[in-house]
């Protein structure tokens, strides 16, 4: 029987489901930056403190639904716990590096460097998971990365006046995002439910981020200077409400559906689809915050959309046997 290497034992022969899940995930993830900015500007919560509470509220939201609908999902098996802990560590590392990269590099450069994950995921997915890697995939990666540069404003040399350490942190944020995608793909190949994976990884990530805040102090940019800073929101119930909304909305649904997409798509494909996030974030910022979309950003958005469309067409034709499948095993 023929099996595509990126499909493994999961139902990867229906890419439409995977694309629908990934695209819906992007819509919800696009609200993330807007909510984080709103919370930070109004309440001045330290980034890693916000990252901790965001991670903390995710299992608080997901677990009750799992208990009611399918409690057996909370028992992934003892053999999977070390894997889920490692997955949570990678998620916490990604969140921390992304936050520090924004502090050191600025939003534009940090965005471009984190979406270098598209290239990392393609290369590592080919090496570790035997996912397809061909000229067409490289063209799509080029279009999406170029689009991210234009959308984020990182085309200007001025924004790249950063130190080598800052650049390294940004590149590592992209590498950790790629690692998170590959771990999510591996979780699906191990037969783990995407929502169970979401609950466990964010639970472990919350514990790691709590530790980083408690011991980081001034040594970790964006961490709580004192343990009392973890409760900087105090009795600002509107602030707590926005943090819970950030976790229960964009994070739970966005990351959850991204995990679902990884049960139907190769990690490199799913990661390329989510490069649409800065495009939708820009549109939402224009609609909700009256921010201006420049001609350069519109060109960049078009490149990303075209890249994802080409990817979808290629994968759809391959799944129906119209294009040769490379790097396959029987």
Protein Blocks (a to p, Z undefined) as FASTA:
>chain_A
ZZdfklmmacfklmklmmmmmmmmmmmmmmmmmmmmmmmmmnopafklmmmmmmmmmmmm
mmmmmmmmommlmmnojklmmmmmmmmmmmmmmmmmmmmmmmmnojmlmmmmmmmmmmmm
mmmmmmmnopacdfklmmmmmmmmmmmmmmnopmpmklmmccfklmmmmmmmmmmmmmmm
mmmmmmmmnopafklmmmmmmmmmmmmmmmmmmmnmmmlghiafbfklmmmnmmalklmm
mmmmmmmmmmmmmmmmmmmmmmmbcfklmmmmmmmmmmmmmmmmmmmnopacdfklmmmm
mmmmmmmmmmmmmmmmmmnopaccehiaZZ
